[in-house]
Amino acid sequence: MCKSESTLSRLFLEERIDPTKLSEFSFASRKIPEFMNHRMVRCLRCDLVYVESPPSQEVLGKAYHVASYDSAEEANDAANSYMAAFGPIFNKMPLKESALEIGTGTGVLLDLLSRYGFTNVVGVEPSAAAIAAAPESRREWIREGLFNEDDFEPASLDFICCLMTMEHVPDPRVIASAAMRLLRPGGAFVTVTHDYGGTVNRLLGKRSPIIDVEHMQLFSHKSIGYLLEASGYREIMIKGLVNSYSVGYWLRLSPLPVRTKMHIRSLLQKLRLHDRKFSMNVGNLVAAGFK
């Protein structure tokens, strides 16, 4: 991300990929953790953890296009958490008319942005299954495929967000720099990322759900700040994100053995606790910068 020589990096994780465990859900959002990863190193300059020899954008694009989708409820919960965190950002924006979401899934956030008052919303999503799962009312907002800056007019948008997606792209500088050019003055670019330096992720180590074959990079508070500053943003805001999911989904993300999860899930269902919402910060960051 900072274009430093590879010698200015240290090993973060050796490669751990079992081809027999890859499935149609390996590149799906909010899946059961597989705890597989490419070889990753940490840059000593900008603090980004990144895949040393990543797959090509063509390979990644195909993987996301054919991935399955079964996380509508969790996507709705995530979108509500994001909107709650966006309040201070919206308050600083002079205009709230046009919005773009990169990696929109079923477009649930676009729906919330429209209800908030944005009159022109659009999302880009590579997963055909996610788009197929979207209600008919949202599909006109969603463009299938990978994000391409040339599909949008320069200085035409007030708000651009890329949520839990920056880890998946080949080059995060490309996304952040493109967003800067597409924003109007006063507009905001917002991203939500995992924080590999967060307490929960540090405690879980290799068993953290952020360790994933999909992730081409992992961010920290320092590296996401570097990205926004290097891309020309001002008034940068970075803070922890509180997510609210069902107790059952938090259990799904845990590194417990599958059989143990099944027993606990059964108990939670009997106690009518499985679907109860529970909020906490498990090591995610919301970062915003203004043009």
C-alpha positions as CSV (number, residue, x, y, z in Angstrom):
1,M,0.0,0.0,0.0
2,C,2.9,2.4,0.8
3,K,5.0,1.0,-2.1
4,S,7.8,0.0,0.2
5,E,10.3,-2.7,-0.7
6,S,9.4,-6.2,0.3
7,T,12.5,-6.2,2.5
8,L,10.7,-3.8,4.8
9,S,8.3,-6.4,5.9
10,R,8.1,-9.3,8.4
11,L,6.2,-12.6,8.2
12,F,2.8,-12.5,9.7
13,L,1.3,-15.9,8.7
14,E,2.5,-18.8,6.7
15,E,0.1,-20.1,4.1
16,R,-2.6,-22.5,5.3
17,I,-5.0,-23.6,2.5
18,D,-6.6,-27.0,2.2
19,P,-8.1,-27.2,-1.3
20,T,-10.5,-30.0,-0.1
21,K,-12.2,-27.5,2.3
22,L,-12.9,-24.8,-0.3
23,S,-16.6,-24.6,-1.2
24,E,-19.1,-22.3,-2.8
25,F,-19.2,-20.5,0.5
26,S,-15.5,-19.8,0.7
27,F,-15.9,-16.4,-0.9
28,A,-19.4,-15.7,0.5
29,S,-19.9,-13.0,3.1
30,R,-20.5,-13.8,6.8
31,K,-19.7,-17.5,6.5
32,I,-18.6,-20.1,9.0
33,P,-14.9,-19.4,9.6
34,E,-12.5,-21.7,7.7
35,F,-9.3,-20.4,9.3
36,M,-7.3,-20.6,6.0
37,N,-5.1,-17.9,4.6
38,H,-2.5,-17.1,2.0
39,R,1.0,-16.3,3.1
40,M,0.9,-12.8,4.7
41,V,3.5,-10.3,5.7
42,R,3.3,-7.1,7.7
43,C,4.8,-3.8,6.3
44,L,7.0,-2.2,8.9
45,R,6.3,1.3,7.4
46,C,2.5,1.5,7.1
47,D,1.6,-1.5,9.3
48,L,-0.6,-3.2,6.6
49,V,-0.7,-7.0,6.6
50,Y,-0.9,-8.2,3.0
51,V,-0.8,-11.3,0.9
52,E,2.7,-11.5,-0.6
53,S,1.6,-13.2,-3.9
54,P,-2.1,-12.6,-4.3
55,P,-4.4,-14.2,-6.9
56,S,-5.1,-12.0,-9.9
57,Q,-8.1,-9.7,-10.0
58,E,-9.6,-12.0,-12.7
59,V,-9.4,-15.0,-10.4
60,L,-10.9,-13.1,-7.5
61,G,-13.7,-11.6,-9.5
62,K,-14.7,-15.1,-10.8
63,A,-14.6,-16.5,-7.2
64,Y,-16.9,-13.8,-5.9
65,H,-19.2,-14.0,-8.9
66,V,-20.0,-17.7,-8.3
67,A,-20.0,-17.5,-4.5
68,S,-23.2,-18.6,-2.7
69,Y,-25.1,-16.3,-0.4
70,D,-27.1,-17.1,2.8
71,S,-26.5,-14.1,5.2
72,A,-29.4,-11.8,4.6
73,E,-30.2,-11.5,8.4
74,E,-26.7,-10.7,9.3
75,A,-26.4,-8.2,6.5
76,N,-29.4,-6.4,7.8
77,D,-27.9,-6.3,11.3
78,A,-24.6,-5.0,9.9
79,A,-26.3,-2.3,7.9
80,N,-28.1,-1.0,11.0
81,S,-24.8,-0.9,12.9
82,Y,-23.2,1.0,10.1
83,M,-25.9,3.6,9.9
84,A,-25.7,4.1,13.6
85,A,-21.9,4.8,13.2
86,F,-22.4,7.1,10.2
87,G,-24.3,9.8,12.2
88,P,-21.2,12.0,13.0
89,I,-20.0,11.7,9.4
90,F,-23.4,12.7,7.9
91,N,-23.5,15.7,10.2
92,K,-20.2,17.1,8.6
93,M,-21.4,16.7,5.0
94,P,-22.8,19.8,3.3
95,L,-24.8,17.6,0.8
96,K,-26.4,14.2,1.2
97,E,-27.8,13.5,-2.3
98,S,-25.8,10.9,-4.2
99,A,-24.3,7.7,-2.6
100,L,-22.3,4.7,-3.8
101,E,-21.6,1.5,-2.0
102,I,-18.8,-0.7,-3.2
103,G,-19.6,-4.3,-2.4
104,T,-23.3,-3.7,-1.7
105,G,-24.5,-7.3,-1.3
106,T,-28.3,-7.3,-1.4
107,G,-28.4,-3.5,-1.2
108,V,-29.8,-3.3,2.3
109,L,-27.6,-0.3,3.1
110,L,-28.7,1.5,0.0
111,D,-32.3,1.1,1.2
112,L,-31.4,2.7,4.5
113,L,-29.5,5.5,2.8
114,S,-32.5,6.2,0.6
115,R,-34.8,6.3,3.7
116,Y,-32.3,8.7,5.3
117,G,-32.7,11.1,2.5
118,F,-30.2,10.3,-0.3
119,T,-32.1,10.7,-3.6
120,N,-29.6,8.8,-5.8
121,V,-28.1,5.6,-4.5
122,V,-26.2,3.0,-6.4
123,G,-24.3,-0.2,-5.4
124,V,-21.7,-2.4,-7.1
125,E,-21.7,-6.1,-6.3
126,P,-19.8,-9.0,-8.0
127,S,-21.9,-11.8,-6.5
128,A,-24.7,-12.9,-8.7
129,A,-26.2,-14.9,-5.8
130,A,-26.3,-11.8,-3.5
131,I,-28.1,-9.8,-6.2
132,A,-30.6,-12.6,-6.8
133,A,-31.3,-12.6,-3.1
134,A,-32.1,-8.8,-3.1
135,P,-35.7,-7.7,-3.1
136,E,-37.0,-6.6,-6.5
137,S,-37.3,-3.0,-5.2
138,R,-33.5,-2.8,-4.7
139,R,-32.2,-4.4,-7.9
140,E,-32.5,-1.3,-10.0
141,W,-29.9,0.3,-7.7
142,I,-27.3,-2.6,-8.0
143,R,-24.8,-3.0,-10.8
144,E,-23.3,-6.5,-11.1
145,G,-19.5,-6.7,-11.4
146,L,-16.4,-5.3,-9.9
147,F,-16.0,-1.6,-9.1
148,N,-14.7,0.5,-12.0
149,E,-14.1,4.2,-11.5
150,D,-14.8,4.9,-15.2
151,D,-18.4,3.9,-14.7
152,F,-19.0,7.1,-12.7
153,E,-18.7,10.8,-13.4
154,P,-15.8,12.6,-11.5
155,A,-16.9,14.8,-8.6
156,S,-20.5,13.5,-8.8
157,L,-21.0,11.7,-5.4
158,D,-21.5,12.9,-1.9
159,F,-20.9,9.7,0.0
160,I,-18.9,6.5,-1.0
161,C,-18.6,3.5,1.3
162,C,-16.7,0.3,1.1
163,L,-17.7,-1.8,4.1
164,M,-15.9,-5.0,5.1
165,T,-14.7,-5.1,1.5
166,M,-11.3,-3.3,1.5
167,E,-9.7,-6.5,2.8
168,H,-10.8,-8.3,-0.4
169,V,-9.6,-6.0,-3.1
170,P,-6.2,-6.4,-4.9
171,D,-5.1,-2.8,-4.1
172,P,-6.9,-0.7,-1.4
173,R,-5.1,2.5,-2.7
174,V,-6.9,2.1,-6.0
175,I,-10.3,2.2,-4.3
176,A,-9.5,5.0,-1.9
177,S,-7.9,7.2,-4.6
178,A,-10.8,6.6,-7.0
179,A,-13.3,7.5,-4.4
180,M,-11.5,10.8,-3.8
181,R,-11.8,11.7,-7.5
182,L,-15.5,10.7,-7.6
183,L,-16.5,12.7,-4.5
184,R,-17.7,16.3,-4.6
185,P,-15.9,18.8,-2.3
186,G,-17.1,18.1,1.2
187,G,-18.1,14.5,0.4
188,A,-17.0,11.6,2.5
189,F,-15.4,8.2,1.9
190,V,-16.1,5.6,4.6
191,T,-14.7,2.2,5.1
192,V,-15.3,-0.5,7.8
193,T,-12.4,-2.9,8.2
194,H,-11.2,-5.6,10.6
195,D,-8.5,-4.5,13.0
196,Y,-5.9,-7.2,13.4
197,G,-4.5,-5.3,16.3
198,G,-7.8,-5.3,18.2
199,T,-7.9,-7.2,21.5
200,V,-10.2,-10.0,20.5
201,N,-8.3,-10.7,17.2
202,R,-4.9,-10.6,19.1
203,L,-6.2,-13.1,21.7
204,L,-7.6,-15.5,19.1
205,G,-4.6,-15.3,16.8
206,K,-4.8,-17.8,14.0
207,R,-8.3,-18.8,15.2
208,S,-9.7,-15.4,14.7
209,P,-12.4,-15.3,12.0
210,I,-10.6,-12.5,10.2
211,I,-7.9,-15.1,9.2
212,D,-9.5,-16.0,5.9
213,V,-8.6,-17.1,2.4
214,E,-10.6,-14.2,1.0
215,H,-8.5,-11.5,2.7
216,M,-5.8,-10.0,0.6
217,Q,-4.9,-7.6,3.4
218,L,-5.7,-6.8,7.0
219,F,-5.7,-3.3,8.5
220,S,-4.9,-1.8,11.9
221,H,-5.7,1.7,13.2
222,K,-2.3,2.9,11.9
223,S,-2.6,1.4,8.4
224,I,-6.2,2.5,7.7
225,G,-5.2,6.0,8.8
226,Y,-2.2,5.8,6.4
227,L,-4.4,4.8,3.5
228,L,-6.8,7.7,3.9
229,E,-4.0,10.3,4.5
230,A,-2.0,9.1,1.6
231,S,-5.0,9.2,-0.7
232,G,-5.5,12.9,0.1
233,Y,-8.4,12.9,2.6
234,R,-8.7,15.5,5.4
235,E,-10.5,15.5,8.7
236,I,-9.9,11.8,9.1
237,M,-12.1,10.0,11.7
238,I,-11.3,6.5,13.0
239,K,-13.1,4.7,15.8
240,G,-14.2,1.3,16.9
241,L,-17.4,-0.1,15.5
242,V,-20.0,-1.8,17.7
243,N,-21.8,-4.6,15.9
244,S,-25.1,-6.1,16.9
245,Y,-25.8,-9.7,15.8
246,S,-27.8,-12.6,17.2
247,V,-26.2,-14.7,19.9
248,G,-26.4,-17.6,17.4
249,Y,-24.3,-15.7,14.9
250,W,-21.7,-14.7,17.4
251,L,-21.5,-18.5,18.2
252,R,-21.1,-19.2,14.5
253,L,-18.1,-17.0,14.4
254,S,-16.4,-18.5,17.4
255,P,-13.4,-20.8,17.0
256,L,-15.1,-23.6,19.0
257,P,-15.3,-27.2,17.5
258,V,-18.3,-27.8,15.2
259,R,-19.9,-30.4,17.5
260,T,-19.5,-28.0,20.5
261,K,-21.2,-25.3,18.6
262,M,-24.1,-27.6,17.7
263,H,-24.7,-28.5,21.3
264,I,-24.5,-24.9,22.4
265,R,-26.8,-23.8,19.6
266,S,-29.4,-26.5,20.7
267,L,-29.2,-25.2,24.2
268,L,-29.6,-21.6,23.1
269,Q,-32.7,-22.5,21.1
270,K,-34.3,-24.3,24.0
271,L,-33.6,-21.2,26.2
272,R,-34.9,-18.9,23.4
273,L,-31.7,-17.0,23.4
274,H,-30.4,-18.0,20.0
275,D,-32.0,-15.1,18.1
276,R,-31.5,-12.5,20.8
277,K,-29.4,-9.5,19.7
278,F,-26.1,-8.8,21.4
279,S,-23.9,-5.8,20.7
280,M,-20.1,-5.6,21.1
281,N,-16.9,-4.4,19.5
282,V,-15.0,-7.4,18.4
283,G,-12.2,-5.6,16.7
284,N,-13.7,-3.6,13.7
285,L,-12.9,-0.1,12.7
286,V,-15.0,2.6,10.9
287,A,-12.8,5.1,9.2
288,A,-13.9,8.2,7.3
289,G,-12.1,10.9,5.3
290,F,-13.5,14.1,3.6
291,K,-12.6,15.7,0.3
